[in-house]
């Protein structure tokens, strides 16, 4: 479980679309004390060779990991890189073509067959609950 500490949504770049939220961020604290921060937006510079730039950062006391899912900026595209820094040094691991996207197929099969291979229903409902709590908090913040 987790507590929603902070949530915000905004429409920064699309005033012609008043219902659009093109930016969102959330801060959570897990029941184990870990901190989580997520930011999403619809901002892709015209010069970027892909649509979007998916990145994931994991920061711990013994090292950091950065996953670049779609592009190695100013490098190869498409690309999938894992950047790892720990007590042994720095590594850039090329993951392109190594893992695929098994979740999506498993999720569709779960929906069709009532199975729980991609994730458990409990996990899915908890994620939905936390996202609704975050949206409610963000909406309250926006409207005052």
N, C-alpha and C positions, 0 to 999 in steps of 0.2 A: 504494500500500500504506500501511498505518498500523500503529502500535504502540498496544496498549491499555495506558494508564497506570493507569487506575482504573475499577472497576465496582462497583456496589452495587445490590442488589435487597432489598426489605423488604415486609413486610405490616404496615403501620402502622394501618390503619383497619378491618380485617376479621378480628378474632381468631376468629370463628366459622367462618372458611374458612382452615384452616391451610396449604393448598397455594397459596393465592393470593398473588401478588406485585403489590401495588397501587402500587408505587413502584419506579422504576429510574433510574439515572444512569450515564453513561459518559464518560470523558475519553480522547481519542485524540490522537496526534501523527502527522500525515501524513508521508510520506517527503519531502515538500517543506518540512517544518518547521512547517507551519501547525498550530494547535491547534483541536480540535473538542470540543465538550461537548454532550451531549444528555441531556435529562431527560424522562421520561414518567411519568404517573401517572393514576389513575382518580378523581381528586378534582374533582368539579364541584359547586360550591355550589348549593343548592336555588334561590337567587334568580337564577341565570344563565339567560337565555332560550334558550340552546342547550345541546346535550349536548356538553360539552368546549369547550376554548378553545385552538385550534391557533395557536401562535405560532412564528415562526422569526426569530432574530436573527443578523445577519451584521455583525461588527465588524471594521473594518480601519483602517489608519493614516490613510486619507484620508476616512473617513466611516463611517456606520452605516446599516443597513437593518433594519427590523422589518416582518415580514409578519404580519398578523392575518387568518387564513383565514376565520373563521366569524362573528365578532362584533366590533363596535366598542363596547366596554364603555360603557354609559350613552349610547350613540348608536343608530344604526340596526342592526337585526338582521333578516334575515341581512346580513352585511357582509363585504367583503374589501378590506382597506386595505394599502397599502404606505407605510410611513413612512420617508422618506429624509432624511438629514442629511449634507451634505458642505461643501466649501469655498464653495459658492455659496449655501447657506442650508438651510432646512427645507421639506420638501414632504410633504403627505399626499395620496396618489394613490388615488382610488377605482377598484378593479379589479373590482368586482362585475359579472359578466356579460361580462367582457372576455376571459377566458382559457379557461374551462371546465376540464374534467378529462381531457385527452387521454391521460394515461398509462394509466389503468385499461383503457380499450378496447384500446389498443395492446398492453398486457401480456397480456390475454386472447387476443388474436389471435396473439401470440408463442407462447403455450402451445399453442394449437390447431395452428399451422402450423410450429412450429420456427423461426420467424423471430427477428430481433433488432432490432425497431423501437423498443420501449419502452426496452430496455437490452440490452447484450451479455450473453451467458451468463457471460463472464469477470467482468463487473461484479457480476452477481447472486451468483456463487459467492464472490467476495471479500467482499461484504456479509454473506453467510451465515457465512463463516469468521470474520470479525471479530465478528459477534454471538455466535457460539458461544464464541469466546475470552473475550469479555466476560462471558457467562453463567457460564463455568467460573471465572473470576476472582471474580465476585460470589459464587458458591456457596462457594468456598474461604474467602472473607472471612467469610461468615456462619457457617460451621461451624467455623472456626478451624483 
